[in-house]
Amino acid sequence: MKDFPLQVILFPLVAFVVVGLLLARQKKAVAAGEQMYANFRLGEIAQRMRLAIEQGDPSFNLMMAHANHSMKDYTKKAGLLGSLSGDGTKESRALLRGAPNGRPTELSYYHHTALDVGVYEKTYRHTFECRLSVQVRRPFAPFEVVLRNPAAGMDSPPVMSLPAISFGDPLLDSRFMLFGADPRVGQAIAMALAPLASVGFLHIRACEQSIGYYATMMSSSVALYSIDQVQYALDQLAASLEGRP
């Protein structure tokens, strides 16, 4: 019987060790992140934002949600064929609700990944939402705000097909792009948005008596880092639209 070359035996062993070391390093990095961003656990956020946890564990860390989701195992499809196919799904979910200052407020995080294993390739399908929304007590003209010059990975194009308008403030106009059905909305919301001029991510969509802050999967950690500041700004926006000080 012909002897196998040494590399045929060693290569799988080396690969196994390397993968194990990478996984161990990843888990160590995630554990360090959990400690560093402990104040972004659901329980702490709920207390700060004066919201109640409706879905999710109080220890669920929103800042580390994307990293933890990527490390989750997939739930295989039912049955023998489903299990053998390699196809599967995994899901991460958190939902906070309340009415601080009398305005219904909701913070939603949802990430669902479906894995389809083909003969030659794997296909990943993601459904993602990261949203903070505040209800407004009266109707208003719809508007949308995005960063004018977002950093790499922080782009989130406007989706409401509204014309570009101005805040009437050169600083805000240089930092944000505002789109709206009523040109007067810029001056009405300028003061409320001014404190967000330095945030790393911003995408606000406002219509049908609701103001929402929407993050992408790529930008979610940066967006959530400013979530307390954004909640205050959305509440101030709602007050401005209601004609309150």
C-alpha positions in Angstrom: 0.0 0.0 0.0 1.4 3.4 -1.1 2.2 5.8 1.8 0.3 9.1 1.9 2.4 12.2 1.6 2.9 13.8 5.0 1.2 17.1 3.9 -2.1 15.2 3.2 -2.2 14.3 6.9 -0.8 17.5 8.3 -2.9 20.0 6.3 -6.3 19.1 7.8 -4.7 19.1 11.3 -3.2 22.5 10.8 -6.4 23.9 9.3 -8.3 22.5 12.3 -5.9 24.2 14.8 -6.0 27.5 12.9 -9.8 27.6 12.8 -9.9 26.7 16.5 -7.5 29.6 17.3 -9.5 32.0 15.2 -12.8 31.0 16.9 -11.2 31.3 20.4 -9.8 34.8 19.5 -13.2 35.8 18.2 -15.0 34.7 21.3 -12.4 36.4 23.5 -12.9 39.7 21.5 -16.7 39.4 21.8 -16.4 38.8 25.6 -14.2 41.9 25.9 -16.8 43.9 23.9 -19.6 42.7 26.2 -17.7 44.1 29.1 -16.8 47.4 27.4 -20.3 48.0 26.3 -22.2 46.7 29.3 -24.3 49.8 29.4 -25.9 48.8 26.1 -27.4 45.7 27.6 -31.2 45.7 27.1 -31.9 46.1 30.8 -29.7 49.1 31.1 -31.0 50.7 27.9 -34.6 50.1 29.0 -34.0 51.9 32.3 -32.3 54.9 30.7 -34.9 55.3 27.9 -37.8 54.6 30.3 -39.1 51.8 28.2 -40.2 48.2 29.0 -38.7 45.1 27.6 -41.3 43.2 25.5 -39.0 40.8 23.7 -35.4 39.9 24.5 -33.3 39.0 27.5 -32.2 41.9 29.8 -28.6 40.7 29.2 -28.9 41.0 25.4 -26.3 43.5 24.3 -27.4 45.7 21.4 -23.9 47.0 20.7 -22.7 43.4 20.3 -25.8 42.1 18.7 -24.4 41.8 15.2 -21.2 40.0 16.4 -23.2 37.6 18.6 -25.7 36.9 15.8 -22.8 35.9 13.4 -21.6 33.4 16.0 -25.0 31.8 16.5 -25.6 28.3 15.2 -28.2 27.8 12.5 -31.4 25.9 13.3 -31.6 23.2 10.7 -34.7 22.4 8.7 -37.0 19.7 10.0 -36.8 16.1 8.9 -33.9 14.0 7.7 -33.6 15.6 4.3 -33.7 19.1 5.8 -31.0 18.2 8.3 -28.8 16.7 5.6 -29.2 19.7 3.3 -27.3 22.0 5.6 -30.0 24.7 5.1 -31.0 26.6 8.3 -32.0 29.9 9.9 -31.1 31.9 12.9 -32.7 35.0 14.5 -31.9 37.7 17.0 -34.7 39.9 18.4 -35.3 42.7 20.9 -38.2 45.0 21.4 -38.7 47.9 23.9 -41.9 49.9 24.2 -43.1 52.7 26.4 -44.4 56.3 26.4 -41.9 58.6 28.0 -43.1 62.2 27.9 -46.5 60.8 26.9 -45.4 59.8 23.4 -45.5 56.1 22.4 -41.9 55.1 21.7 -40.5 51.8 20.3 -37.0 50.5 19.9 -36.9 47.4 17.7 -33.9 45.2 16.7 -34.5 42.2 14.4 -32.0 40.2 12.5 -33.0 37.0 10.6 -30.5 35.0 8.5 -31.5 32.1 6.2 -28.7 29.8 4.8 -29.3 27.9 1.6 -26.6 25.4 0.8 -26.3 24.6 -2.9 -24.1 22.2 -4.8 -21.4 24.8 -5.4 -22.1 27.8 -3.2 -23.9 29.0 -0.1 -26.5 31.7 -0.2 -27.2 34.0 2.8 -30.4 36.0 3.0 -30.8 38.7 5.7 -33.8 40.4 7.0 -32.8 43.3 9.2 -34.4 46.1 11.2 -32.9 48.5 13.7 -35.3 51.3 14.5 -36.2 53.8 17.1 -39.6 55.5 16.6 -41.6 58.1 18.4 -45.3 58.9 17.8 -46.4 62.6 17.2 -49.7 63.8 18.5 -50.7 65.7 15.3 -50.3 65.3 11.5 -47.3 66.9 9.8 -45.8 67.1 6.3 -43.4 64.1 5.7 -39.7 64.6 5.7 -36.4 62.6 5.6 -32.9 63.4 6.9 -29.6 61.6 6.0 -25.9 62.5 6.3 -24.6 64.5 3.4 -21.1 63.0 3.5 -21.3 59.6 5.3 -18.2 57.7 6.2 -17.6 54.3 4.5 -20.3 51.9 5.5 -22.5 54.6 7.1 -24.4 55.5 3.9 -28.2 55.0 4.0 -29.8 56.5 0.8 -33.2 58.4 1.1 -36.2 56.3 0.2 -39.3 58.6 0.4 -38.9 60.3 -3.0 -39.3 63.8 -1.6 -37.7 67.0 -3.0 -34.6 68.4 -1.4 -35.2 71.4 0.9 -33.1 73.5 3.3 -32.9 73.9 7.1 -32.2 77.6 6.7 -29.0 76.9 8.6 -25.7 76.6 6.7 -24.1 74.3 9.3 -27.0 71.8 9.3 -27.2 72.0 5.5 -23.5 71.2 5.2 -23.9 68.2 7.6 -27.3 66.8 6.5 -29.5 66.4 3.5 -33.1 67.2 4.2 -36.0 66.1 2.0 -39.6 67.2 2.6 -43.0 67.9 1.2 -43.2 71.3 2.9 -40.2 73.8 2.6 -41.2 75.2 6.0 -40.3 72.0 7.9 -36.6 72.7 7.8 -36.7 75.7 10.0 -39.3 74.0 12.3 -37.0 71.1 13.1 -33.5 72.7 12.8 -33.1 73.4 16.5 -34.1 69.9 17.5 -31.6 68.3 15.0 -28.7 70.6 15.8 -27.4 68.4 18.7 -27.0 65.5 16.2 -24.6 67.4 14.0 -21.6 65.3 15.2 -23.1 61.8 15.1 -21.5 59.2 13.0 -24.8 57.9 11.5 -28.2 59.4 10.8 -31.3 58.4 8.9 -34.6 59.8 10.0 -37.9 59.1 8.2 -41.0 61.0 9.4 -44.5 60.5 8.1 -48.0 59.5 9.2 -47.5 60.9 12.7 -44.4 58.8 13.4 -40.7 59.8 13.4 -38.3 56.9 12.9 -34.5 56.5 13.2 -33.4 53.7 10.9 -30.0 52.0 10.9 -28.6 49.6 8.3 -27.0 46.3 9.2 -23.6 47.8 8.6 -24.2 51.0 10.6 -26.2 49.5 13.5 -23.4 49.6 16.1 -22.5 53.2 15.3 -26.2 54.2 15.2 -26.9 52.5 18.6 -23.9 54.2 20.2 -25.9 57.5 20.0 -29.3 56.0 20.8 -29.9 58.1 24.0 -29.0 61.3 22.2 -31.2 60.4 19.3 -34.1 59.5 21.5 -33.9 63.0 23.1 -33.7 64.6 19.6 -36.7 62.6 18.3 -38.7 63.7 21.3 -37.7 67.3 20.6 -38.6 66.9 16.9 -42.1 65.6 18.0 -42.5 68.6 20.3 -41.6 71.0 17.5 -44.0 69.4 15.1 -46.7 69.6 17.7 -46.0 73.3 18.1 -44.8 72.8 21.7 -41.7 74.4 23.3 
